[in-house]
Amino acid sequence: MKKYVIFFILSAFSTSCLLSQWSPLDVPILATDADIIINFKTRPAEEVNSFYIEEEWHKGKFLLTSGHVFENYPIKYDLKNNILEIKLSDEIKILEVYRIKEFSWTDNAGRDQRFINLNIKAKNTKLYGIAQVLLEGKAILIKSYEYIPKPENDVKYGAYSVIDHNYIREDLYLMEGEKILQVNGNRKKFMKFFNNYSSNIMSFVKTNKLKINRLSDLKQIIEYYNSLINSVFIS
């Protein structure tokens, strides 16, 4: 009888310890997604100064760094504050960028859009925040976003003036594993990215009269490169 009592006490103590270590982002076995999301931070009721990738809510899914996936929730991303907003009933829950691995949605035009956390994908770089994946593959093409606030004082230089409003700077990057290159029209650096395949790429670009500063052409080039490296791995 004593053995059963001791076992019961130890089991209860063990369970209590486990429960005490849970955080709001841990995933209880019997909890639903809504039960977990309700523990996320709530956006203040007062108006928040935000700047979104898209103003509209899109039903989508998001993956946490913990590995848990949430689907079919209205979401949008605030670039100024680097937070994902999730609409839950009458409340808006928020997740800071460091908690997010990626998220995706279908826009109003029916296009699937996927976004990744650059801090996780592009390690050892100064890139920060969220980027849209424009082309999938071993080498991927992404579009980064950077919120640029309006300057406090309007400074004028002759006929030109500093931009007097908030805006988003968008840049294209080519990534393969740990390699990353900003696509800014520099042909020499662009070709160098492809290492042993640079001559193949150069020939492909010349034959098809492609331009690296044109997005549709850039996608063709990267798709061709992916086909080259994929054929090597298959063989």
PATIFI-388032 format. One record per residue: x, y, z of N, C-alpha, C in turn; chain; residue number from 0. Coordinates in steps of 0.2 Angstrom, whole numbers. Layout:
<nodes>
NODE   n_x   n_y   n_z  ca_x  ca_y  ca_z   c_x   c_y   c_z cadena num
NODE     X     Y     Z     X     Y     Z     X     Y     Z      A NUM
...
</nodes>
This chain:
<nodes>
NODE   n_x   n_y   n_z  ca_x  ca_y  ca_z   c_x   c_y   c_z cadena num
NODE     4    -6     0     0     0     0     4     6     0      A   0
NODE    10     6     4    14    12     4    17    13    -2      A   1
NODE    19     8    -6    22     9   -13    17    13   -17      A   2
NODE    10    11   -17     5    15   -21     5    22   -19      A   3
NODE     5    23   -13     4    30   -10    10    34   -12      A   4
NODE    16    32   -12    23    35   -14    22    36   -21      A   5
NODE    20    31   -25    20    32   -33    15    38   -34      A   6
NODE     9    38   -31     4    43   -32     7    50   -31      A   7
NODE    10    51   -25    13    57   -23    19    60   -28      A   8
NODE    23    55   -30    28    57   -35    25    59   -42      A   9
NODE    20    55   -44    17    57   -50    14    64   -50      A  10
NODE    10    65   -45     7    72   -44    12    77   -44      A  11
NODE    18    76   -40    23    81   -40    26    82   -47      A  12
NODE    27    77   -50    30    77   -57    26    81   -62      A  13
NODE    19    80   -61    14    83   -66    14    91   -64      A  14
NODE    14    92   -57    14    99   -55    20   103   -58      A  15
NODE    26   100   -58    32   103   -60    32   104   -68      A  16
NODE    29   100   -71    28   101   -79    24   106   -80      A  17
NODE    18   107   -77    13   112   -78    16   119   -76      A  18
NODE    20   119   -71    23   125   -69    28   128   -74      A  19
NODE    31   124   -78    36   126   -83    32   128   -90      A  20
NODE    26   127   -90    23   129   -97    23   137   -98      A  21
NODE    24   139  -104    23   146  -105    17   146  -110      A  22
NODE    15   153  -111     9   154  -116    10   151  -123      A  23
NODE    16   150  -125    17   148  -132    19   140  -132      A  24
NODE    19   137  -126    19   130  -126    13   127  -129      A  25
NODE    13   121  -131     7   118  -134     4   112  -129      A  26
NODE    -1   114  -125    -4   109  -121    -7   103  -125      A  27
NODE    -7    97  -123    -9    91  -127   -17    92  -129      A  28
NODE   -21    94  -124   -28    94  -125   -31   101  -128      A  29
NODE   -26   106  -129   -28   113  -130   -30   113  -138      A  30
NODE   -35   118  -140   -36   119  -147   -32   125  -148      A  31
NODE   -31   126  -155   -27   132  -157   -30   139  -154      A  32
NODE   -36   139  -154   -39   145  -151   -37   146  -144      A  33
NODE   -37   141  -140   -35   141  -133   -28   143  -132      A  34
NODE   -24   142  -137   -17   144  -137   -16   151  -139      A  35
NODE   -20   153  -144   -19   160  -147   -22   165  -142      A  36
NODE   -27   163  -138   -30   167  -133   -25   170  -128      A  37
NODE   -19   166  -127   -14   168  -122    -9   172  -125      A  38
NODE    -9   173  -132    -4   178  -135    -6   185  -132      A  39
NODE    -1   190  -133    -2   197  -131    -8   200  -135      A  40
NODE   -12   204  -132   -17   207  -136   -15   215  -138      A  41
NODE   -17   216  -144   -15   223  -146   -20   228  -142      A  42
NODE   -17   234  -140   -21   239  -136   -27   241  -140      A  43
NODE   -33   242  -137   -39   244  -140   -38   251  -144      A  44
NODE   -34   255  -141   -33   262  -144   -29   261  -151      A  45
NODE   -30   265  -155   -27   265  -162   -19   265  -161      A  46
NODE   -16   260  -165    -9   259  -165    -6   261  -172      A  47
NODE    -1   265  -171     2   268  -177     6   262  -181      A  48
NODE     3   260  -186     5   254  -190     7   255  -197      A  49
NODE    10   250  -200    11   251  -207    12   244  -210      A  50
NODE     7   242  -214     6   235  -215     8   233  -222      A  51
NODE    10   226  -223    12   224  -230     6   225  -234      A  52
NODE     0   223  -232    -7   224  -235   -12   226  -229      A  53
NODE   -16   231  -231   -20   233  -226   -26   228  -224      A  54
NODE   -28   224  -229   -33   219  -228   -31   213  -224      A  55
NODE   -36   210  -221   -35   204  -217   -36   198  -223      A  56
NODE   -31   194  -222   -31   188  -226   -31   181  -222      A  57
NODE   -35   177  -224   -35   171  -220   -29   167  -222      A  58
NODE   -25   165  -217   -19   161  -218   -17   157  -213      A  59
NODE   -10   155  -213    -8   151  -208    -1   153  -206      A  60
NODE     1   152  -200     8   154  -198    11   149  -193      A  61
NODE    18   148  -194    22   143  -191    26   147  -185      A  62
NODE    26   144  -179    30   147  -174    37   144  -174      A  63
NODE    42   147  -171    49   144  -170    48   138  -166      A  64
NODE    43   137  -162    42   131  -158    40   125  -162      A  65
NODE    38   127  -168    36   121  -173    28   120  -173      A  66
NODE    25   124  -170    17   123  -170    14   128  -176      A  67
NODE    10   125  -179     6   128  -185    -1   130  -183      A  68
NODE    -3   136  -185   -10   138  -184   -13   140  -191      A  69
NODE   -18   137  -193   -21   138  -199   -28   141  -199      A  70
NODE   -30   145  -205   -37   147  -206   -39   153  -201      A  71
NODE   -34   157  -199   -35   163  -195   -34   169  -199      A  72
NODE   -38   175  -199   -37   181  -202   -30   184  -199      A  73
NODE   -25   186  -204   -19   188  -201   -17   194  -206      A  74
NODE   -13   198  -203    -9   203  -207    -3   205  -203      A  75
NODE     2   208  -207     9   209  -204    10   217  -204      A  76
NODE    12   219  -198    14   226  -197    21   227  -197      A  77
NODE    23   230  -203    31   231  -204    34   236  -199      A  78
NODE    30   241  -197    33   246  -193    35   243  -186      A  79
NODE    30   239  -183    32   236  -176    34   229  -177      A  80
NODE    35   226  -183    37   219  -184    33   214  -179      A  81
NODE    27   215  -181    22   210  -177    17   207  -182      A  82
NODE    15   201  -181    10   198  -184     4   198  -180      A  83
NODE    -2   201  -183    -8   202  -180   -13   196  -182      A  84
NODE   -16   194  -177   -21   188  -178   -28   190  -175      A  85
NODE   -33   190  -180   -40   192  -177   -43   186  -174      A  86
NODE   -45   187  -168   -48   181  -164   -54   184  -161      A  87
NODE   -60   182  -164   -67   185  -161   -66   193  -161      A  88
NODE   -67   196  -156   -67   203  -155   -60   206  -153      A  89
NODE   -55   202  -153   -49   204  -151   -44   203  -156      A  90
NODE   -38   207  -156   -33   206  -161   -27   204  -157      A  91
NODE   -24   198  -158   -18   195  -154   -12   197  -158      A  92
NODE    -7   197  -155     0   199  -159     5   194  -157      A  93
NODE    10   193  -162    16   189  -161    22   193  -163      A  94
NODE    27   194  -159    33   197  -161    37   193  -166      A  95
NODE    41   197  -170    44   193  -176    48   187  -174      A  96
NODE    51   188  -168    56   183  -166    52   176  -164      A  97
NODE    46   176  -163    42   170  -162    40   167  -168      A  98
NODE    40   170  -174    38   168  -180    43   165  -185      A  99
NODE    42   159  -187    46   156  -192    44   158  -199      A 100
NODE    38   157  -201    35   160  -207    28   160  -207      A 101
NODE    25   163  -212    17   164  -212    15   164  -220      A 102
NODE     9   163  -221     7   163  -228     0   165  -228      A 103
NODE    -3   167  -234   -10   169  -235   -11   169  -243      A 104
NODE   -18   169  -245   -20   170  -251   -23   177  -252      A 105
NODE   -20   181  -256   -22   188  -257   -29   188  -261      A 106
NODE   -31   194  -261   -38   195  -264   -38   193  -272      A 107
NODE   -32   193  -275   -32   191  -282   -31   183  -283      A 108
NODE   -31   180  -277   -31   172  -277   -24   170  -278      A 109
NODE   -19   174  -276   -12   172  -277    -9   170  -270      A 110
NODE    -6   164  -269    -3   162  -263     4   166  -262      A 111
NODE     4   168  -256    10   172  -254    13   169  -248      A 112
NODE    20   168  -248    23   165  -242    29   170  -240      A 113
NODE    29   171  -233    34   176  -230    38   172  -225      A 114
NODE    45   173  -225    49   170  -220    52   175  -215      A 115
NODE    55   173  -210    58   177  -205    66   177  -207      A 116
NODE    68   182  -209    75   183  -211    80   181  -206      A 117
NODE    79   182  -200    83   181  -194    85   174  -194      A 118
NODE    80   170  -196    81   162  -196    84   160  -202      A 119
NODE    81   162  -208    83   160  -214    90   163  -217      A 120
NODE    91   169  -215    97   172  -218   102   174  -212      A 121
NODE   105   168  -209   109   169  -203   116   173  -205      A 122
NODE   119   176  -200   125   179  -201   125   185  -206      A 123
NODE   119   188  -207   118   194  -211   115   200  -207      A 124
NODE   115   206  -210   112   211  -206   104   212  -208      A 125
NODE   102   207  -212    95   207  -214    90   206  -208      A 126
NODE    85   209  -207    80   208  -202    73   209  -204      A 127
NODE    69   205  -200    62   206  -202    59   200  -206      A 128
NODE    54   202  -210    50   197  -214    52   199  -222      A 129
NODE    52   193  -226    53   194  -233    48   189  -236      A 130
NODE    46   191  -242    42   187  -246    46   183  -251      A 131
NODE    44   176  -251    47   172  -256    44   172  -263      A 132
NODE    48   175  -268    45   176  -274    46   170  -279      A 133
NODE    51   166  -277    53   160  -281    56   154  -276      A 134
NODE    53   148  -276    55   143  -272    61   139  -276      A 135
NODE    64   135  -272    69   130  -275    75   130  -271      A 136
NODE    81   127  -273    87   126  -269    89   133  -268      A 137
NODE    89   137  -274    91   144  -273    84   148  -273      A 138
NODE    83   152  -269    76   156  -269    77   163  -270      A 139
NODE    72   166  -272    72   174  -273    67   177  -268      A 140
NODE    69   182  -264    65   185  -259    65   192  -260      A 141
NODE    60   195  -258    59   202  -257    59   204  -250      A 142
NODE    63   208  -248    64   211  -241    60   217  -240      A 143
NODE    58   219  -234    54   225  -233    58   229  -227      A 144
NODE    58   235  -228    61   239  -223    57   246  -222      A 145
NODE    54   246  -216    50   252  -214    55   258  -214      A 146
NODE    53   264  -217    57   270  -217    53   275  -215      A 147
NODE    54   278  -209    49   283  -206    51   290  -209      A 148
NODE    46   294  -209    46   301  -211    51   304  -207      A 149
NODE    56   308  -210    61   312  -206    57   317  -201      A 150
NODE    60   319  -195    57   323  -191    57   330  -194      A 151
NODE    62   332  -197    62   339  -200    63   338  -208      A 152
NODE    59   342  -212    59   342  -219    66   346  -221      A 153
NODE    70   342  -224    77   345  -226    77   346  -233      A 154
NODE    78   352  -236    78   353  -243    85   354  -246      A 155
NODE    86   351  -252    93   352  -255    92   355  -262      A 156
NODE    92   361  -263    91   364  -270    84   362  -272      A 157
NODE    83   359  -278    77   357  -281    74   351  -278      A 158
NODE    78   347  -274    76   341  -271    75   341  -264      A 159
NODE    70   337  -261    69   337  -254    68   330  -252      A 160
NODE    70   329  -245    69   322  -242    62   320  -243      A 161
NODE    61   313  -243    54   311  -244    51   312  -237      A 162
NODE    45   315  -238    41   318  -232    36   314  -230      A 163
NODE    36   307  -231    31   302  -229    34   296  -227      A 164
NODE    31   292  -223    33   285  -221    32   281  -228      A 165
NODE    37   276  -228    37   272  -234    40   265  -233      A 166
NODE    40   260  -237    43   254  -237    48   253  -242      A 167
NODE    54   252  -240    59   250  -245    59   243  -247      A 168
NODE    59   241  -253    59   234  -255    65   232  -259      A 169
NODE    69   227  -257    75   225  -260    74   217  -262      A 170
NODE    77   215  -268    78   208  -270    84   205  -268      A 171
NODE    84   199  -265    89   195  -263    89   188  -266      A 172
NODE    95   185  -268    95   178  -270    99   174  -264      A 173
NODE    96   169  -262    98   165  -257    99   158  -259      A 174
NODE   105   155  -257   106   147  -257   110   145  -251      A 175
NODE   107   142  -247   110   140  -241   112   146  -237      A 176
NODE   119   146  -235   122   152  -232   124   158  -236      A 177
NODE   123   156  -243   125   162  -248   119   167  -249      A 178
NODE   121   173  -249   115   178  -250   118   184  -254      A 179
NODE   114   186  -259   116   191  -263   111   196  -264      A 180
NODE   112   203  -264   107   208  -265   107   209  -273      A 181
NODE   102   208  -276   101   209  -283   100   216  -285      A 182
NODE   105   220  -286   105   227  -287   107   229  -294      A 183
NODE   108   225  -299   110   227  -306   117   226  -307      A 184
NODE   121   224  -302   128   223  -303   129   216  -306      A 185
NODE   130   216  -313   131   210  -316   137   205  -314      A 186
NODE   142   208  -313   148   204  -311   147   200  -304      A 187
NODE   144   204  -299   143   200  -293   137   195  -294      A 188
NODE   133   197  -298   127   192  -299   130   186  -302      A 189
NODE   134   186  -307   136   180  -310   141   176  -306      A 190
NODE   145   180  -301   149   176  -297   145   172  -292      A 191
NODE   139   174  -290   135   170  -285   134   163  -288      A 192
NODE   134   161  -294   133   155  -297   139   150  -297      A 193
NODE   145   153  -295   151   149  -295   153   145  -301      A 194
NODE   153   138  -301   155   134  -307   150   135  -312      A 195
NODE   144   137  -311   138   138  -316   138   144  -319      A 196
NODE   142   149  -317   142   156  -320   142   156  -328      A 197
NODE   146   152  -331   147   152  -338   140   150  -341      A 198
NODE   137   145  -338   131   142  -340   125   148  -340      A 199
NODE   126   151  -334   121   156  -333   122   162  -338      A 200
NODE   128   164  -339   130   169  -344   127   168  -351      A 201
NODE   128   162  -353   126   159  -360   119   159  -360      A 202
NODE   115   157  -355   108   157  -355   105   164  -355      A 203
NODE   108   169  -352   106   176  -352   107   179  -358      A 204
NODE   112   177  -361   114   180  -368   110   177  -373      A 205
NODE   109   171  -373   105   168  -378    97   170  -378      A 206
NODE    95   171  -372    88   173  -371    86   180  -370      A 207
NODE    92   184  -371    92   191  -371    88   194  -364      A 208
NODE    90   191  -359    87   192  -352    91   198  -348      A 209
NODE    87   201  -344    90   207  -340    89   205  -333      A 210
NODE    94   206  -329    94   204  -322    90   209  -318      A 211
NODE    89   215  -320    85   220  -317    77   220  -319      A 212
NODE    75   215  -322    68   214  -324    66   207  -320      A 213
NODE    61   208  -316    59   202  -312    57   196  -315      A 214
NODE    53   196  -321    51   190  -324    58   187  -327      A 215
NODE    62   191  -330    69   188  -332    73   185  -327      A 216
NODE    73   188  -321    77   186  -315    74   179  -313      A 217
NODE    68   178  -313    65   172  -311    67   166  -316      A 218
NODE    67   168  -322    69   163  -327    76   161  -326      A 219
NODE    80   165  -324    87   164  -323    88   159  -317      A 220
NODE    85   161  -312    85   157  -306    82   150  -307      A 221
NODE    77   149  -310    74   143  -312    78   139  -316      A 222
NODE    82   142  -321    87   138  -325    92   136  -320      A 223
NODE    95   140  -316   100   138  -311    98   132  -307      A 224
NODE    92   132  -304    90   127  -300    89   120  -304      A 225
NODE    87   121  -310    87   115  -315    94   112  -316      A 226
NODE    99   116  -316   106   114  -317   108   110  -310      A 227
NODE   107   113  -305   110   110  -299   105   104  -297      A 228
NODE    99   104  -298    95    98  -297    96    92  -301      A 229
NODE    98    93  -307   100    88  -311   107    84  -309      A 230
NODE   111    88  -306   117    86  -303   115    81  -297      A 231
NODE   111    83  -293   109    79  -287   105    73  -289      A 232
NODE   101    74  -294    97    68  -296   102    62  -299      A 233
NODE   107    64  -303   111    60  -306   116    57  -301      A 234
</nodes>
